[in-house]
Amino acid sequence: MSTAGMALVTGASAGIGRAFATALAAAGYTVTAVARREDRLAGLMAELGPGHDYLVADLSTPDGISATAEVLSRGPYSLLVNNAGAAVHGNFASTPLDASLAVLDLNCRTVVTLAHAFLAHADSGAALVNVSSTLGHTPKPGLSIYSASKAFVTSFSETLWHEQKPRGVHVMALCPGVTATESQSADDVPSWLVQTPAEVVTRALAALADRRGPTVMSGRRNALLTTVTRLLPRGTALSLLGSE
Ligand SMILES: NC(=O)c1ccc[n+]([C@@H]2O[C@H](COP(=O)([O-])OP(=O)(O)OC[C@H]3O[C@@H](n4cnc5c(N)ncnc54)[C@H](OP(=O)(O)O)[C@@H]3O)[C@@H](O)[C@H]2O)c1
């Protein structure tokens, strides 16, 4: 095991999760990468070098969640990055319910179950990062389940931050704004608002090193925009976000 300890990253085959995995390995962590696409995970392992490991798991299913929780309980892990997440786009009432429920499972049930498994064994100095979103603060019409799930993740992380403080375990809700990844082309967003996964992770790891929390925005512009949007009457903010 490396001096930095062991880190498990969910959704490590792409985007922000992959950037976490590479940055953590570079920082001396022994990384366990979790996702569904084995070819991607194997490619990541080749890039990280020896000593790291991966688990193929679908985290929207009970089997995938329990297999990952089992790995966490075998630890000892000093860092869990609950990053895997997805969204259904469109009007809620005309979206198939199963699709919404699968997102709810992945974004909420998985985060809760893995947090529980991690915290059961976490030692003082350990850290839990739950990847939320600025949309958890400012819900966007057309992304109802996603926005609500991220409000859950942020709120859940904030209370855990307080509860875990006395035992020396740091909990953070990381709230990225628009980040250019596979699931977010960001084509329709002004470029000054768009971050790369590497930028998000650099900010997250700096915040982690300083034990900042309970909520960390991935950038000043996102933080400012979120603050301004929250100052507006709720209906006005929804109309603005809904018309984008
Ligand atoms: N991109 C943004 O603008 C943005 C903004 C705010 C917050 N976020 C949050 O940041 C996190 C990462 O987003 P991203 O944009 O980097 O995503 P991404 O590029 O689409 O990658 C998603 C990752 O999650 C994994 N994943 C998806 N469904 C899964 C499942 N059922 N089981 C296991 N793994 C699964 C994917 O791997 P496999 O497909 O191989 O399983 C992939 O590694 C998410 O929680 C997202 O909500 C993103």
The ligand as a Tripos MOL2 file, in Angstrom:
@<TRIPOS>MOLECULE
LIG
   48    52     1     0     0
SMALL
NO_CHARGES

@<TRIPOS>ATOM
      1 N1        -20.1730   16.9240  -16.3880 N.am      1 LIG1
      2 C1        -20.8100   17.8760  -15.7230 C.2       1 LIG1
      3 O1        -21.1140   18.9670  -16.2570 O.2       1 LIG1
      4 C2        -21.1530   17.6700  -14.2680 C.ar      1 LIG1
      5 C3        -21.5750   18.7870  -13.5370 C.ar      1 LIG1
      6 C4        -21.9030   18.6320  -12.2080 C.ar      1 LIG1
      7 C5        -21.8040   17.3950  -11.6130 C.ar      1 LIG1
      8 N2        -21.3960   16.3280  -12.3340 N.ar      1 LIG1
      9 C6        -21.3390   15.0320  -11.6500 C.3       1 LIG1
     10 O2        -20.0320   14.5230  -11.7450 O.3       1 LIG1
     11 C7        -20.0660   13.1000  -11.7520 C.3       1 LIG1
     12 C8        -19.3030   12.5990  -12.9610 C.3       1 LIG1
     13 O3        -19.8920   13.1430  -14.1110 O.3       1 LIG1
     14 P1        -19.1630   13.1220  -15.5240 P.3       1 LIG1
     15 O4        -19.7200   14.2280  -16.3310 O.co2     1 LIG1
     16 O5        -17.6920   12.9900  -15.3250 O.co2     1 LIG1
     17 O6        -19.7650   11.7720  -16.1020 O.3       1 LIG1
     18 P2        -19.3800   10.8920  -17.4010 P.3       1 LIG1
     19 O7        -18.2320   11.4640  -18.1350 O.co2     1 LIG1
     20 O8        -20.6510   10.6220  -18.0930 O.co2     1 LIG1
     21 O9        -18.9030    9.5630  -16.6760 O.3       1 LIG1
     22 C9        -19.7860    8.9190  -15.8180 C.3       1 LIG1
     23 C10       -19.0140    7.8570  -15.0790 C.3       1 LIG1
     24 O10       -19.9360    7.1680  -14.2290 O.3       1 LIG1
     25 C11       -19.9500    5.8020  -14.6100 C.3       1 LIG1
     26 N3        -21.2870    5.2560  -14.4820 N.ar      1 LIG1
     27 C12       -22.4270    5.7170  -15.0600 C.ar      1 LIG1
     28 N4        -23.4520    4.9050  -14.7550 N.ar      1 LIG1
     29 C13       -22.9270    3.9180  -13.9840 C.ar      1 LIG1
     30 C14       -23.4760    2.7730  -13.3790 C.ar      1 LIG1
     31 N5        -24.7750    2.4610  -13.4950 N.pl3     1 LIG1
     32 N6        -22.6590    1.9700  -12.6670 N.ar      1 LIG1
     33 C15       -21.3390    2.2570  -12.5480 C.ar      1 LIG1
     34 N7        -20.7630    3.3240  -13.0860 N.ar      1 LIG1
     35 C16       -21.5540    4.1330  -13.8130 C.ar      1 LIG1
     36 C17       -19.4690    5.7690  -16.0600 C.3       1 LIG1
     37 O11       -18.8240    4.5370  -16.3240 O.3       1 LIG1
     38 P3        -19.4330    3.3370  -17.1690 P.3       1 LIG1
     39 O12       -20.2780    3.9270  -18.2570 O.co2     1 LIG1
     40 O13       -18.1990    2.6400  -17.6630 O.co2     1 LIG1
     41 O14       -20.1850    2.5410  -16.1710 O.co2     1 LIG1
     42 C18       -18.4180    6.8720  -16.0340 C.3       1 LIG1
     43 O15       -17.2100    6.3760  -15.5210 O.3       1 LIG1
     44 C19       -21.5490   12.7150  -11.7700 C.3       1 LIG1
     45 O16       -21.9880   12.4390  -10.4580 O.3       1 LIG1
     46 C20       -22.2150   13.9670  -12.2900 C.3       1 LIG1
     47 O17       -23.5530   14.0870  -11.8750 O.3       1 LIG1
     48 C21       -21.0690   16.4340  -13.6480 C.ar      1 LIG1
@<TRIPOS>BOND
     1     1     2 1
     2     2     3 2
     3     2     4 1
     4     4     5 ar
     5     4    48 ar
     6     5     6 ar
     7     6     7 ar
     8     7     8 ar
     9     8     9 1
    10     8    48 ar
    11     9    10 1
    12     9    46 1
    13    10    11 1
    14    11    12 1
    15    11    44 1
    16    12    13 1
    17    13    14 1
    18    14    15 2
    19    14    16 1
    20    14    17 1
    21    17    18 1
    22    18    19 2
    23    18    20 1
    24    18    21 1
    25    21    22 1
    26    22    23 1
    27    23    24 1
    28    23    42 1
    29    24    25 1
    30    25    26 1
    31    25    36 1
    32    26    27 ar
    33    26    35 ar
    34    27    28 ar
    35    28    29 ar
    36    29    30 ar
    37    29    35 ar
    38    30    31 1
    39    30    32 ar
    40    32    33 ar
    41    33    34 ar
    42    34    35 ar
    43    36    37 1
    44    36    42 1
    45    37    38 1
    46    38    39 2
    47    38    40 1
    48    38    41 1
    49    42    43 1
    50    44    45 1
    51    44    46 1
    52    46    47 1
@<TRIPOS>SUBSTRUCTURE
     1 LIG1         1 GROUP 0 **** ****
